[in-house]
Amino acid sequence: MPHRVLAEVTASVSELKRNPMGTVAAGDGFPVAILNHNQPAFYCIPAEVFEAMMERMEDFELNAIADARKDEPRIRVDLDEV
């Protein structure tokens, strides 16, 4: 069964075991598809890329909450009373 590989660089599980940091570096900051029996098993990405992805997903979630609440009535609050 064909699989779509969403990375320009691939490596086998064996290559990853042999040289994990070299495998990550081979992607030059982009994902490396790790193949098991010539099928993508997972993607290996640098920590900075993962952190940026997580921040972006959190932003999407917060935007979805804000969009869901945009038609709710507003309650005025006096900060001096809080």
C-alpha positions as CSV (number, residue, x, y, z in Angstrom):
1,M,0.0,0.0,0.0
2,P,1.5,3.4,-1.0
3,H,2.1,6.0,1.7
4,R,2.6,9.7,1.4
5,V,5.9,10.8,2.8
6,L,5.8,14.4,4.1
7,A,9.5,15.0,4.2
8,E,12.2,15.5,1.7
9,V,14.7,13.5,3.8
10,T,14.2,9.9,4.9
11,A,16.1,7.5,7.1
12,S,15.6,3.9,8.2
13,V,15.1,2.9,11.8
14,S,18.5,1.3,11.7
15,E,20.1,4.6,10.6
16,L,18.3,6.4,13.4
17,K,19.6,3.9,16.0
18,R,23.1,4.0,14.6
19,N,23.4,7.9,14.6
20,P,20.4,9.7,16.1
21,M,21.8,13.2,16.1
22,G,23.2,12.8,12.6
23,T,19.7,11.7,11.4
24,V,18.1,14.8,12.9
25,A,20.9,17.0,11.4
26,A,20.3,15.4,8.0
27,G,17.0,17.2,7.8
28,D,18.8,20.6,8.2
29,G,16.0,21.9,10.4
30,F,13.2,20.1,8.6
31,P,11.4,16.8,9.4
32,V,13.1,13.5,8.6
33,A,10.7,10.6,7.8
34,I,11.8,7.5,9.7
35,L,10.9,4.4,7.6
36,N,10.2,0.9,8.8
37,H,10.1,-1.6,6.0
38,N,10.0,1.3,3.5
39,Q,6.9,2.8,5.1
40,P,6.9,6.0,7.2
41,A,6.7,5.0,10.9
42,F,7.2,8.5,12.4
43,Y,8.8,11.9,11.7
44,C,11.9,13.1,13.5
45,I,12.1,16.9,14.0
46,P,14.4,19.2,15.9
47,A,13.3,20.4,19.3
48,E,12.9,24.0,18.2
49,V,10.6,23.0,15.4
50,F,8.5,20.9,17.8
51,E,8.2,23.7,20.3
52,A,7.1,26.1,17.5
53,M,4.5,23.6,16.4
54,M,3.1,23.3,19.9
55,E,2.9,27.1,20.3
56,R,1.1,27.4,17.0
57,M,-1.4,24.6,17.9
58,E,-2.0,26.4,21.2
59,D,-2.7,29.6,19.3
60,F,-5.2,27.8,17.1
61,E,-7.0,26.4,20.1
62,L,-7.2,29.8,21.8
63,N,-8.5,31.4,18.6
64,A,-11.2,28.7,18.4
65,I,-12.2,29.5,21.9
66,A,-12.3,33.2,21.2
67,D,-14.4,32.6,18.0
68,A,-16.8,30.4,19.9
69,R,-17.3,33.1,22.5
70,K,-17.5,36.1,20.2
71,D,-21.3,36.3,20.2
72,E,-21.7,35.9,24.0
73,P,-22.9,38.9,26.0
74,R,-20.1,41.0,27.4
75,I,-19.9,41.7,31.1
76,R,-18.3,45.0,32.2
77,V,-16.0,44.7,35.1
78,D,-14.4,47.6,37.1
79,L,-10.9,46.6,37.9
80,D,-10.9,48.7,41.1
81,E,-13.7,46.5,42.4
82,V,-11.9,43.2,41.7
